[in-house]
Amino acid sequence: MISTTTRQTSIKGRFQPIVTLVEMAQRLVRAFAQPNVVQAVVRLALAVPFWKSGILKWDGFLQLNDTAITLFTDEFMLHLPGGPYAYPAPVTMAFLSGAAEITFPILLVLGFATRFAATGLLFMTLIVELTVP
């Protein structure tokens, strides 16, 4: 009869290449996935879509393009209970949206007021969900 320790040794022997491979992968991930690197990559990944959306709303310094104003005036509606509602003060909303989509990603990537910037971007995502049915 095979003893328990002999059986465990044979099982470890069979899976030793897999265990070694997993341990190597763990060491590799620990070497490259330093917290500061991971945080920088996540900040950049979250900032890029908002930056791209924000940059499309401007023609120049503090000059909204006509498309952004038209979208907030005619196209975008808040889909709340009771029916879709037009945005109040659409030109102001377009300006604030464009300014936030430029400012918050910069703050997020640079690491200044990151919680404030992330909260602002999260709020903007909520508004987008209410705007697009």
The first five atom37 places (N, CA, C, CB, O) and aatype in JSON, in Angstrom:
{
  "aatype": [12, 9, 15, 16, 16, 16, 1, 5, 16, 15, 9, 11, 7, 1, 13, 5, 14, 9, 19, 16, 10, 19, 6, 12, 0, 5, 1, 10, 19, 1, 0, 13, 0, 5, 14, 2, 19, 19, 5, 0, 19, 19, 1, 10, 0, 10, 0, 19, 14, 13, 17, 11, 15, 7, 9, 10, 11, 17, 3, 7, 13, 10, 5, 10, 2, 3, 16, 0, 9, 16, 10, 13, 16, 3, 6, 13, 12, 10, 8, 10, 14, 7, 7, 14, 18, 0, 18, 14, 0, 14, 19, 16, 12, 0, 13, 10, 15, 7, 0, 0, 6, 9, 16, 13, 14, 9, 10, 10, 19, 10, 7, 13, 0, 16, 1, 13, 0, 0, 16, 7, 10, 10, 13, 12, 16, 10, 9, 19, 6, 10, 16, 19, 14],
  "atom_mask": [
    [1, 1, 1, 1, 1],
    [1, 1, 1, 1, 1],
    [1, 1, 1, 1, 1],
    [1, 1, 1, 1, 1],
    [1, 1, 1, 1, 1],
    [1, 1, 1, 1, 1],
    [1, 1, 1, 1, 1],
    [1, 1, 1, 1, 1],
    [1, 1, 1, 1, 1],
    [1, 1, 1, 1, 1],
    [1, 1, 1, 1, 1],
    [1, 1, 1, 1, 1],
    [1, 1, 1, 0, 1],
    [1, 1, 1, 1, 1],
    [1, 1, 1, 1, 1],
    [1, 1, 1, 1, 1],
    [1, 1, 1, 1, 1],
    [1, 1, 1, 1, 1],
    [1, 1, 1, 1, 1],
    [1, 1, 1, 1, 1],
    [1, 1, 1, 1, 1],
    [1, 1, 1, 1, 1],
    [1, 1, 1, 1, 1],
    [1, 1, 1, 1, 1],
    [1, 1, 1, 1, 1],
    [1, 1, 1, 1, 1],
    [1, 1, 1, 1, 1],
    [1, 1, 1, 1, 1],
    [1, 1, 1, 1, 1],
    [1, 1, 1, 1, 1],
    [1, 1, 1, 1, 1],
    [1, 1, 1, 1, 1],
    [1, 1, 1, 1, 1],
    [1, 1, 1, 1, 1],
    [1, 1, 1, 1, 1],
    [1, 1, 1, 1, 1],
    [1, 1, 1, 1, 1],
    [1, 1, 1, 1, 1],
    [1, 1, 1, 1, 1],
    [1, 1, 1, 1, 1],
    [1, 1, 1, 1, 1],
    [1, 1, 1, 1, 1],
    [1, 1, 1, 1, 1],
    [1, 1, 1, 1, 1],
    [1, 1, 1, 1, 1],
    [1, 1, 1, 1, 1],
    [1, 1, 1, 1, 1],
    [1, 1, 1, 1, 1],
    [1, 1, 1, 1, 1],
    [1, 1, 1, 1, 1],
    [1, 1, 1, 1, 1],
    [1, 1, 1, 1, 1],
    [1, 1, 1, 1, 1],
    [1, 1, 1, 0, 1],
    [1, 1, 1, 1, 1],
    [1, 1, 1, 1, 1],
    [1, 1, 1, 1, 1],
    [1, 1, 1, 1, 1],
    [1, 1, 1, 1, 1],
    [1, 1, 1, 0, 1],
    [1, 1, 1, 1, 1],
    [1, 1, 1, 1, 1],
    [1, 1, 1, 1, 1],
    [1, 1, 1, 1, 1],
    [1, 1, 1, 1, 1],
    [1, 1, 1, 1, 1],
    [1, 1, 1, 1, 1],
    [1, 1, 1, 1, 1],
    [1, 1, 1, 1, 1],
    [1, 1, 1, 1, 1],
    [1, 1, 1, 1, 1],
    [1, 1, 1, 1, 1],
    [1, 1, 1, 1, 1],
    [1, 1, 1, 1, 1],
    [1, 1, 1, 1, 1],
    [1, 1, 1, 1, 1],
    [1, 1, 1, 1, 1],
    [1, 1, 1, 1, 1],
    [1, 1, 1, 1, 1],
    [1, 1, 1, 1, 1],
    [1, 1, 1, 1, 1],
    [1, 1, 1, 0, 1],
    [1, 1, 1, 0, 1],
    [1, 1, 1, 1, 1],
    [1, 1, 1, 1, 1],
    [1, 1, 1, 1, 1],
    [1, 1, 1, 1, 1],
    [1, 1, 1, 1, 1],
    [1, 1, 1, 1, 1],
    [1, 1, 1, 1, 1],
    [1, 1, 1, 1, 1],
    [1, 1, 1, 1, 1],
    [1, 1, 1, 1, 1],
    [1, 1, 1, 1, 1],
    [1, 1, 1, 1, 1],
    [1, 1, 1, 1, 1],
    [1, 1, 1, 1, 1],
    [1, 1, 1, 0, 1],
    [1, 1, 1, 1, 1],
    [1, 1, 1, 1, 1],
    [1, 1, 1, 1, 1],
    [1, 1, 1, 1, 1],
    [1, 1, 1, 1, 1],
    [1, 1, 1, 1, 1],
    [1, 1, 1, 1, 1],
    [1, 1, 1, 1, 1],
    [1, 1, 1, 1, 1],
    [1, 1, 1, 1, 1],
    [1, 1, 1, 1, 1],
    [1, 1, 1, 1, 1],
    [1, 1, 1, 0, 1],
    [1, 1, 1, 1, 1],
    [1, 1, 1, 1, 1],
    [1, 1, 1, 1, 1],
    [1, 1, 1, 1, 1],
    [1, 1, 1, 1, 1],
    [1, 1, 1, 1, 1],
    [1, 1, 1, 1, 1],
    [1, 1, 1, 1, 1],
    [1, 1, 1, 0, 1],
    [1, 1, 1, 1, 1],
    [1, 1, 1, 1, 1],
    [1, 1, 1, 1, 1],
    [1, 1, 1, 1, 1],
    [1, 1, 1, 1, 1],
    [1, 1, 1, 1, 1],
    [1, 1, 1, 1, 1],
    [1, 1, 1, 1, 1],
    [1, 1, 1, 1, 1],
    [1, 1, 1, 1, 1],
    [1, 1, 1, 1, 1],
    [1, 1, 1, 1, 1],
    [1, 1, 1, 1, 1]
  ],
  "atom_positions": [
    [[0.83, -1.17, 0.0], [0.0, 0.0, 0.0], [0.88, 1.24, 0.0], [-0.95, -0.01, 1.21], [1.9, 1.29, 0.69]],
    [[0.49, 2.26, -0.78], [1.27, 3.48, -0.9], [0.88, 4.4, 0.25], [1.03, 4.17, -2.28], [-0.29, 4.59, 0.55]],
    [[1.88, 4.94, 0.88], [1.6, 5.84, 2.0], [1.15, 7.2, 1.48], [2.84, 5.99, 2.9], [1.32, 7.53, 0.3]],
    [[0.58, 7.98, 2.38], [0.08, 9.3, 2.02], [1.19, 10.23, 1.56], [-0.66, 9.93, 3.19], [1.01, 10.98, 0.6]],
    [[2.34, 10.18, 2.23], [3.45, 11.06, 1.84], [3.99, 10.69, 0.47], [4.57, 11.0, 2.87], [4.39, 11.57, -0.29]],
    [[4.01, 9.42, 0.14], [4.48, 9.0, -1.18], [3.52, 9.49, -2.26], [4.63, 7.47, -1.25], [3.95, 9.95, -3.32]],
    [[2.22, 9.4, -1.98], [1.22, 9.84, -2.94], [1.32, 11.36, -3.14], [-0.2, 9.44, -2.47], [1.25, 11.83, -4.27]],
    [[1.49, 12.14, -2.06], [1.63, 13.58, -2.17], [2.88, 13.97, -2.93], [1.65, 14.22, -0.79], [2.87, 14.92, -3.71]],
    [[3.97, 13.24, -2.71], [5.21, 13.5, -3.43], [5.04, 13.26, -4.92], [6.35, 12.63, -2.88], [5.54, 14.03, -5.73]],
    [[4.33, 12.19, -5.28], [4.14, 11.91, -6.71], [3.25, 12.97, -7.36], [3.53, 10.51, -6.9], [3.46, 13.33, -8.52]],
    [[2.26, 13.46, -6.62], [1.4, 14.52, -7.16], [2.2, 15.81, -7.34], [0.18, 14.78, -6.22], [2.09, 16.47, -8.37]],
    [[3.02, 16.16, -6.35], [3.86, 17.36, -6.47], [4.82, 17.22, -7.64], [4.63, 17.61, -5.17], [5.09, 18.19, -8.35]],
    [[5.34, 16.03, -7.83], [6.28, 15.8, -8.93], [5.63, 16.0, -10.28], [0.0, 0.0, 0.0], [6.26, 16.53, -11.2]],
    [[4.38, 15.58, -10.42], [3.67, 15.73, -11.69], [3.35, 17.19, -12.0], [2.39, 14.91, -11.68], [3.4, 17.6, -13.16]],
    [[3.03, 17.96, -11.0], [2.64, 19.35, -11.21], [3.78, 20.34, -11.01], [1.52, 19.69, -10.29], [3.56, 21.55, -11.08]],
    [[4.97, 19.86, -10.78], [6.11, 20.75, -10.53], [6.38, 21.71, -11.68], [7.35, 19.93, -10.26], [6.65, 22.89, -11.41]],
    [[6.33, 21.28, -12.95], [6.54, 22.27, -14.03], [5.5, 23.38, -14.03], [6.53, 21.56, -15.38], [5.83, 24.54, -14.3]],
    [[4.25, 23.05, -13.75], [3.2, 24.06, -13.72], [3.41, 25.01, -12.55], [1.81, 23.4, -13.62], [3.26, 26.22, -12.69]],
    [[3.76, 24.46, -11.38], [4.02, 25.29, -10.2], [5.18, 26.23, -10.46], [4.31, 24.41, -8.96], [5.12, 27.41, -10.1]],
    [[6.22, 25.73, -11.09], [7.38, 26.56, -11.41], [6.98, 27.69, -12.38], [8.51, 25.7, -12.02], [7.41, 28.83, -12.22]],
    [[6.18, 27.35, -13.37], [5.73, 28.35, -14.34], [4.87, 29.43, -13.67], [4.94, 27.68, -15.47], [5.03, 30.62, -13.96]],
    [[3.98, 29.02, -12.78], [3.14, 29.99, -12.06], [3.99, 30.88, -11.17], [2.08, 29.26, -11.22], [3.75, 32.09, -11.1]],
    [[4.97, 30.32, -10.49], [5.85, 31.12, -9.64], [6.65, 32.12, -10.46], [6.79, 30.22, -8.85], [6.85, 33.26, -10.03]],
    [[7.12, 31.71, -11.63], [7.85, 32.64, -12.5], [6.93, 33.77, -12.96], [8.42, 31.9, -13.73], [7.35, 34.93, -13.01]],
    [[5.69, 33.44, -13.3], [4.74, 34.46, -13.74], [4.45, 35.45, -12.61], [3.43, 33.8, -14.22], [4.35, 36.65, -12.84]],
    [[4.32, 34.93, -11.38], [4.09, 35.81, -10.24], [5.26, 36.77, -10.02], [3.84, 34.98, -8.98], [5.05, 37.95, -9.76]],
    [[6.48, 36.25, -10.11], [7.66, 37.12, -9.95], [7.71, 38.17, -11.04], [8.95, 36.29, -9.96], [8.06, 39.32, -10.78]],
    [[7.37, 37.78, -12.27], [7.38, 38.73, -13.38], [6.34, 39.83, -13.19], [7.12, 37.99, -14.7], [6.63, 41.0, -13.42]],
    [[5.14, 39.46, -12.76], [4.08, 40.45, -12.52], [4.48, 41.38, -11.38], [2.74, 39.76, -12.2], [4.28, 42.59, -11.47]],
    [[5.05, 40.82, -10.31], [5.48, 41.66, -9.19], [6.59, 42.62, -9.6], [5.95, 40.79, -8.02], [6.67, 43.73, -9.07]],
    [[7.43, 42.21, -10.53], [8.53, 43.07, -10.96], [8.01, 44.25, -11.79], [9.55, 42.27, -11.77], [8.5, 45.38, -11.65]],
    [[7.02, 44.0, -12.65], [6.54, 45.05, -13.55], [5.35, 45.82, -13.01], [6.19, 44.46, -14.86], [5.17, 46.99, -13.34]],
    [[4.54, 45.2, -12.2], [3.31, 45.83, -11.73], [3.53, 46.54, -10.4], [2.21, 44.79, -11.58], [2.88, 46.23, -9.4]],
    [[4.44, 47.49, -10.4], [4.65, 48.31, -9.23], [3.44, 49.23, -9.07], [5.97, 49.13, -9.34], [2.86, 49.66, -10.06]],
    [[3.05, 49.53, -7.84], [1.83, 50.34, -7.64], [1.84, 51.69, -8.37], [1.64, 50.59, -6.18], [0.82, 52.1, -8.9]],
    [[2.97, 52.36, -8.39], [3.0, 53.67, -9.07], [2.83, 53.53, -10.57], [4.31, 54.39, -8.76], [2.22, 54.39, -11.21]],
    [[3.35, 52.46, -11.16], [3.19, 52.24, -12.6], [1.74, 51.89, -12.92], [4.13, 51.12, -13.08], [1.17, 52.4, -13.88]],
    [[1.15, 51.02, -12.12], [-0.24, 50.63, -12.34], [-1.16, 51.83, -12.2], [-0.65, 49.52, -11.36], [-2.07, 52.01, -13.01]],
    [[-0.94, 52.66, -11.19], [-1.77, 53.85, -11.0], [-1.65, 54.81, -12.18], [-1.39, 54.56, -9.7], [-2.65, 55.37, -12.62]],
    [[-0.44, 54.99, -12.68], [-0.25, 55.88, -13.82], [-0.96, 55.36, -15.06], [1.25, 56.06, -14.11], [-1.58, 56.13, -15.79]],
    [[-0.89, 54.06, -15.3], [-1.55, 53.46, -16.47], [-3.06, 53.59, -16.35], [-1.14, 51.98, -16.62], [-3.73, 53.92, -17.33]],
    [[-3.61, 53.33, -15.17], [-5.06, 53.43, -14.98], [-5.52, 54.88, -15.13], [-5.47, 52.88, -13.6], [-6.55, 55.14, -15.75]],
    [[-4.77, 55.82, -14.58], [-5.13, 57.23, -14.72], [-5.14, 57.64, -16.19], [-4.16, 58.12, -13.93], [-6.06, 58.33, -16.64]],
    [[-4.14, 57.23, -16.91], [-4.06, 57.57, -18.33], [-5.2, 56.92, -19.11], [-2.71, 57.14, -18.91], [-5.81, 57.56, -19.98]],
    [[-5.49, 55.66, -18.8], [-6.57, 54.96, -19.5], [-7.92, 55.6, -19.24], [-6.61, 53.49, -19.08], [-8.77, 55.63, -20.13]],
    [[-8.14, 56.12, -18.05], [-9.41, 56.78, -17.74], [-9.47, 58.19, -18.34], [-9.61, 56.85, -16.23], [-10.55, 58.66, -18.67]],
    [[-8.35, 58.84, -18.47], [-8.33, 60.22, -18.93], [-8.47, 60.36, -20.45], [-7.07, 60.88, -18.49], [-9.07, 61.33, -20.92]],
    [[-7.93, 59.43, -21.2], [-7.87, 59.57, -22.66], [-9.25, 59.73, -23.31], [-7.18, 58.37, -23.25], [-9.4, 60.64, -24.12]],
    [[-10.25, 58.9, -23.0], [-11.54, 59.09, -23.69], [-12.19, 60.44, -23.39], [-12.5, 57.98, -23.3], [-12.79, 61.06, -24.28]],
    [[-12.08, 60.91, -22.15], [-12.66, 62.21, -21.82], [-11.9, 63.33, -22.51], [-12.66, 62.43, -20.3], [-12.51, 64.28, -23.0]],
    [[-10.58, 63.22, -22.56], [-9.77, 64.24, -23.24], [-10.15, 64.33, -24.72], [-8.26, 63.93, -23.09], [-10.34, 65.42, -25.26]],
    [[-10.26, 63.17, -25.37], [-10.61, 63.16, -26.79], [-12.0, 63.77, -27.03], [-10.57, 61.73, -27.35], [-12.2, 64.52, -27.98]],
    [[-12.94, 63.44, -26.16], [-14.27, 64.0, -26.3], [-14.26, 65.51, -26.06], [-15.25, 63.32, -25.33], [-14.93, 66.26, -26.76]],
    [[-13.5, 65.94, -25.07], [-13.45, 67.36, -24.75], [-12.76, 68.18, -25.82], [0.0, 0.0, 0.0], [-13.19, 69.29, -26.11]],
    [[-11.71, 67.65, -26.4], [-10.95, 68.41, -27.4], [-11.77, 68.64, -28.67], [-9.64, 67.66, -27.74], [-11.52, 69.6, -29.41]],
    [[-12.76, 67.78, -28.92], [-13.61, 67.95, -30.1], [-14.63, 69.07, -29.94], [-14.34, 66.66, -30.4], [-15.21, 69.52, -30.94]],
    [[-14.85, 69.54, -28.74], [-15.85, 70.58, -28.49], [-15.31, 71.99, -28.69], [-16.39, 70.44, -27.1], [-16.08, 72.95, -28.64]],
    [[-14.02, 72.14, -28.92], [-13.42, 73.48, -28.95], [-12.86, 73.82, -30.32], [-12.31, 73.58, -27.91], [-12.31, 72.97, -31.02]],
    [[-13.01, 75.1, -30.71], [-12.39, 75.63, -31.92], [-11.13, 76.4, -31.6], [-13.37, 76.52, -32.68], [-10.23, 76.51, -32.44]],
    [[-11.05, 76.93, -30.43], [-9.9, 77.71, -29.99], [-9.99, 77.91, -28.49], [0.0, 0.0, 0.0], [-10.81, 77.27, -27.83]],
    [[-9.17, 78.78, -27.96], [-9.16, 79.02, -26.53], [-10.5, 79.62, -26.09], [-7.99, 79.95, -26.13], [-10.85, 80.73, -26.5]],
    [[-11.24, 78.89, -25.28], [-12.54, 79.27, -24.74], [-13.57, 79.58, -25.83], [-12.39, 80.47, -23.85], [-14.47, 80.4, -25.61]],
    [[-13.45, 78.95, -27.0], [-14.41, 79.12, -28.08], [-14.99, 77.75, -28.44], [-13.73, 79.78, -29.32], [-14.33, 76.92, -29.07]],
    [[-16.22, 77.54, -28.04], [-16.9, 76.3, -28.39], [-17.19, 76.26, -29.88], [-18.19, 76.15, -27.59], [-17.45, 77.29, -30.5]],
    [[-17.14, 75.07, -30.45], [-17.52, 74.97, -31.85], [-19.05, 74.86, -31.96], [-16.83, 73.75, -32.53], [-19.73, 74.56, -30.99]],
    [[-19.54, 75.09, -33.14], [-20.99, 75.11, -33.37], [-21.61, 73.73, -33.14], [-21.3, 75.59, -34.78], [-22.77, 73.63, -32.72]],
    [[-20.87, 72.69, -33.42], [-21.4, 71.34, -33.26], [-21.73, 71.05, -31.8], [-20.4, 70.31, -33.79], [-22.78, 70.47, -31.51]],
    [[-20.87, 71.44, -30.89], [-21.11, 71.19, -29.46], [-22.36, 71.94, -29.0], [-19.89, 71.62, -28.62], [-23.18, 71.4, -28.26]],
    [[-22.5, 73.17, -29.44], [-23.67, 73.96, -29.05], [-24.94, 73.35, -29.65], [-23.52, 75.43, -29.49], [-25.97, 73.27, -28.97]],
    [[-24.87, 72.94, -30.91], [-26.03, 72.32, -31.56], [-26.43, 71.02, -30.87], [-25.72, 72.05, -33.04], [-27.62, 70.76, -30.68]],
    [[-25.46, 70.22, -30.49], [-25.77, 68.97, -29.81], [-26.51, 69.23, -28.51], [-24.5, 68.18, -29.53], [-27.52, 68.57, -28.23]],
    [[-26.04, 70.16, -27.71], [-26.69, 70.43, -26.43], [-28.02, 71.17, -26.61], [-25.77, 71.25, -25.53], [-28.9, 71.07, -25.76]],
    [[-28.17, 71.89, -27.7], [-29.41, 72.62, -27.94], [-30.5, 71.72, -28.53], [-29.15, 73.81, -28.88], [-31.64, 71.73, -28.07]],
    [[-30.15, 70.94, -29.55], [-31.15, 70.19, -30.31], [-31.17, 68.69, -30.06], [-30.94, 70.43, -31.76], [-32.24, 68.08, -30.01]],
    [[-30.01, 68.09, -29.9], [-29.93, 66.64, -29.88], [-30.0, 66.02, -28.48], [-28.67, 66.2, -30.54], [-30.79, 65.11, -28.25]],
    [[-29.2, 66.51, -27.58], [-29.11, 65.9, -26.25], [-30.35, 66.22, -25.43], [-27.86, 66.38, -25.52], [-30.79, 67.37, -25.36]],
    [[-30.9, 65.21, -24.81], [-32.05, 65.35, -23.93], [-31.79, 64.52, -22.67], [-33.37, 64.9, -24.64], [-31.15, 63.47, -22.73]],
    [[-32.29, 64.99, -21.56], [-32.2, 64.23, -20.32], [-33.38, 63.26, -20.26], [-32.19, 65.17, -19.07], [-34.54, 63.69, -20.26]],
    [[-33.1, 61.99, -20.22], [-34.14, 60.96, -20.2], [-34.44, 60.59, -18.75], [-33.72, 59.71, -21.02], [-33.86, 59.66, -18.19]],
    [[-35.35, 61.34, -18.19], [-35.78, 61.14, -16.81], [-37.24, 60.72, -16.83], [-35.58, 62.44, -15.95], [-37.9, 60.86, -17.86]],
    [[-37.77, 60.22, -15.71], [-39.18, 59.85, -15.69], [-40.06, 61.06, -16.05], [-39.57, 59.31, -14.3], [-39.84, 62.17, -15.57]],
    [[-41.03, 60.82, -16.89], [-41.91, 61.89, -17.34], [-41.61, 62.33, -18.76], [0.0, 0.0, 0.0], [-42.32, 63.18, -19.3]],
    [[-40.59, 61.78, -19.36], [-40.28, 62.12, -20.74], [-38.93, 62.77, -20.87], [0.0, 0.0, 0.0], [-38.35, 63.2, -19.88]],
    [[-38.42, 62.83, -22.08], [-37.13, 63.51, -22.27], [-37.29, 65.02, -22.11], [-36.54, 63.18, -23.66], [-38.24, 65.63, -22.6]],
    [[-36.32, 65.6, -21.41], [-36.31, 67.04, -21.16], [-35.09, 67.66, -21.8], [-36.34, 67.33, -19.64], [-34.01, 67.06, -21.83]],
    [[-35.26, 68.87, -22.33], [-34.13, 69.59, -22.91], [-33.2, 70.04, -21.79], [-34.62, 70.81, -23.75], [-33.63, 70.25, -20.65]],
    [[-31.93, 70.19, -22.12], [-30.96, 70.68, -21.14], [-31.27, 72.14, -20.8], [-29.52, 70.53, -21.69], [-31.54, 72.94, -21.7]],
    [[-31.22, 72.49, -19.52], [-31.37, 73.9, -19.18], [-30.08, 74.64, -19.54], [-31.69, 74.08, -17.66], [-28.98, 74.13, -19.3]],
    [[-30.19, 75.8, -20.11], [-29.04, 76.62, -20.53], [-28.05, 75.79, -21.34], [-28.34, 77.24, -19.29], [-26.95, 75.51, -20.87]],
    [[-28.43, 75.38, -22.55], [-27.59, 74.44, -23.32], [-26.19, 74.98, -23.66], [-28.29, 74.08, -24.59], [-25.24, 74.21, -23.69]],
    [[-26.06, 76.27, -23.91], [-24.74, 76.83, -24.22], [-23.84, 76.75, -23.0], [-24.86, 78.3, -24.72], [-22.66, 76.4, -23.11]],
    [[-24.39, 77.06, -21.84], [-23.62, 76.97, -20.59], [-23.25, 75.52, -20.29], [-24.41, 77.56, -19.41], [-22.13, 75.24, -19.87]],
    [[-24.19, 74.61, -20.51], [-23.92, 73.19, -20.28], [-22.84, 72.67, -21.23], [-25.21, 72.36, -20.45], [-21.98, 71.89, -20.82]],
    [[-22.87, 73.11, -22.47], [-21.85, 72.7, -23.43], [-20.48, 73.23, -23.01], [-22.2, 73.2, -24.85], [-19.48, 72.52, -23.09]],
    [[-20.45, 74.49, -22.56], [-19.19, 75.07, -22.11], [-18.64, 74.34, -20.89], [-19.38, 76.57, -21.8], [-17.46, 73.99, -20.85]],
    [[-19.5, 74.09, -19.9], [-19.06, 73.39, -18.69], [-18.61, 71.97, -19.0], [-20.18, 73.36, -17.65], [-17.62, 71.48, -18.44]],
    [[-19.33, 71.31, -19.88], [-18.96, 69.96, -20.27], [-17.59, 69.94, -20.96], [-20.02, 69.36, -21.19], [-16.74, 69.11, -20.63]],
    [[-17.4, 70.84, -21.9], [-16.11, 70.91, -22.6], [-14.97, 71.27, -21.67], [0.0, 0.0, 0.0], [-13.88, 70.7, -21.78]],
    [[-15.2, 72.21, -20.77], [-14.16, 72.61, -19.82], [-13.81, 71.47, -18.87], [-14.6, 73.85, -19.02], [-12.64, 71.25, -18.56]],
    [[-14.83, 70.76, -18.41], [-14.6, 69.65, -17.49], [-13.88, 68.5, -18.19], [-15.92, 69.15, -16.89], [-13.01, 67.86, -17.6]],
    [[-14.23, 68.25, -19.46], [-13.59, 67.15, -20.18], [-12.14, 67.45, -20.54], [-14.37, 66.85, -21.44], [-11.4, 66.54, -20.91]],
    [[-11.74, 68.68, -20.44], [-10.33, 69.03, -20.64], [-9.6, 69.11, -19.29], [-10.21, 70.37, -21.39], [-8.49, 68.6, -19.15]],
    [[-10.22, 69.73, -18.32], [-9.57, 69.98, -17.03], [-9.41, 68.72, -16.19], [-10.36, 71.01, -16.24], [-8.32, 68.44, -15.69]],
    [[-10.48, 67.95, -16.04], [-10.42, 66.77, -15.17], [-9.39, 65.73, -15.63], [-11.78, 66.14, -15.09], [-8.66, 65.21, -14.78]],
    [[-9.3, 65.39, -16.92], [-8.26, 64.43, -17.32], [-6.84, 64.93, -17.05], [-8.41, 64.11, -18.78], [-5.96, 64.15, -16.69]],
    [[-6.63, 66.24, -17.23], [-5.29, 66.78, -16.94], [-4.97, 66.62, -15.46], [-5.19, 68.29, -17.36], [-3.88, 66.17, -15.1]],
    [[-5.92, 66.98, -14.6], [-5.71, 66.81, -13.16], [-5.47, 65.35, -12.81], [-6.92, 67.34, -12.38], [-4.61, 65.03, -11.99]],
    [[-6.23, 64.47, -13.42], [-6.11, 63.04, -13.12], [-4.74, 62.5, -13.52], [-7.21, 62.27, -13.84], [-4.12, 61.77, -12.75]],
    [[-4.28, 62.83, -14.71], [-2.99, 62.32, -15.18], [-1.84, 62.9, -14.38], [-2.79, 62.63, -16.67], [-0.88, 62.19, -14.05]],
    [[-1.91, 64.18, -14.05], [-0.83, 64.81, -13.29], [-0.84, 64.43, -11.82], [-0.92, 66.31, -13.42], [0.16, 64.62, -11.12]],
    [[-1.96, 63.91, -11.35], [-2.05, 63.48, -9.96], [-2.46, 64.58, -9.0], [0.0, 0.0, 0.0], [-2.28, 64.44, -7.79]],
    [[-3.0, 65.67, -9.52], [-3.48, 66.76, -8.68], [-4.99, 66.6, -8.5], [-3.14, 68.15, -9.31], [-5.72, 66.42, -9.47]],
    [[-5.44, 66.66, -7.27], [-6.88, 66.57, -6.96], [-7.51, 65.37, -7.67], [-7.61, 67.87, -7.36], [-8.56, 65.5, -8.3]],
    [[-6.87, 64.23, -7.57], [-7.33, 63.06, -8.32], [-8.72, 62.6, -7.89], [-6.35, 61.92, -8.15], [-9.52, 62.19, -8.74]],
    [[-9.01, 62.66, -6.62], [-10.35, 62.23, -6.17], [-11.41, 63.19, -6.69], [-10.42, 62.15, -4.64], [-12.49, 62.76, -7.1]],
    [[-11.12, 64.47, -6.66], [-12.04, 65.47, -7.2], [-12.24, 65.25, -8.7], [-11.5, 66.9, -6.93], [-13.37, 65.26, -9.19]],
    [[-11.15, 65.05, -9.44], [-11.23, 64.84, -10.88], [-11.97, 63.54, -11.21], [-9.84, 64.82, -11.5], [-12.8, 63.52, -12.12]],
    [[-11.67, 62.48, -10.49], [-12.35, 61.21, -10.74], [-13.83, 61.3, -10.42], [-11.7, 60.08, -9.91], [-14.65, 60.73, -11.13]],
    [[-14.17, 62.03, -9.36], [-15.59, 62.22, -9.03], [-16.3, 63.03, -10.12], [-15.74, 62.93, -7.66], [-17.43, 62.72, -10.48]],
    [[-15.63, 64.04, -10.64], [-16.2, 64.82, -11.73], [-16.42, 63.99, -12.98], [0.0, 0.0, 0.0], [-17.45, 64.11, -13.63]],
    [[-15.46, 63.15, -13.32], [-15.6, 62.29, -14.49], [-16.69, 61.24, -14.27], [-14.27, 61.6, -14.82], [-17.42, 60.9, -15.21]],
    [[-16.81, 60.74, -13.06], [-17.88, 59.79, -12.74], [-19.24, 60.47, -12.87], [-17.69, 59.22, -11.32], [-20.18, 59.87, -13.4]],
    [[-19.36, 61.7, -12.39], [-20.6, 62.46, -12.53], [-20.93, 62.7, -14.0], [-20.5, 63.79, -11.78], [-22.09, 62.6, -14.4]],
    [[-19.92, 63.01, -14.8], [-20.14, 63.21, -16.23], [-20.61, 61.93, -16.9], [-18.85, 63.71, -16.91], [-21.46, 61.96, -17.79]],
    [[-20.07, 60.79, -16.46], [-20.51, 59.51, -17.0], [-21.98, 59.27, -16.66], [-19.65, 58.36, -16.45], [-22.73, 58.76, -17.49]],
    [[-22.39, 59.63, -15.45], [-23.8, 59.51, -15.07], [-24.68, 60.38, -15.95], [-23.99, 59.89, -13.59], [-25.75, 59.94, -16.38]],
    [[-24.26, 61.6, -16.23], [-25.04, 62.49, -17.1], [-25.13, 61.91, -18.51], [-24.41, 63.91, -17.14], [-26.18, 62.0, -19.16]],
    [[-24.03, 61.33, -19.0], [-24.07, 60.7, -20.33], [-25.07, 59.56, -20.35], [-22.66, 60.18, -20.74], [-25.8, 59.4, -21.33]],
    [[-25.12, 58.77, -19.28], [-26.08, 57.67, -19.22], [-27.52, 58.19, -19.22], [-25.82, 56.81, -17.96], [-28.42, 57.54, -19.76]],
    [[-27.75, 59.35, -18.62], [-29.09, 59.93, -18.62], [-29.41, 60.61, -19.95], [-29.23, 60.92, -17.49], [-30.58, 60.78, -20.29]],
    [[-28.38, 60.99, -20.69], [-28.57, 61.69, -21.95], [-28.85, 60.72, -23.1], [-27.35, 62.54, -22.28], [-29.74, 60.96, -23.92]],
    [[-28.11, 59.67, -23.15], [-28.25, 58.69, -24.25], [-29.1, 57.54, -23.74], [-26.85, 58.17, -24.75], [-28.68, 56.81, -22.84]],
    [[-30.3, 57.36, -24.29], [-31.19, 56.31, -23.76], [-30.7, 54.92, -24.07], [-32.59, 56.48, -24.33], [-31.34, 53.94, -23.7]]
  ]
}
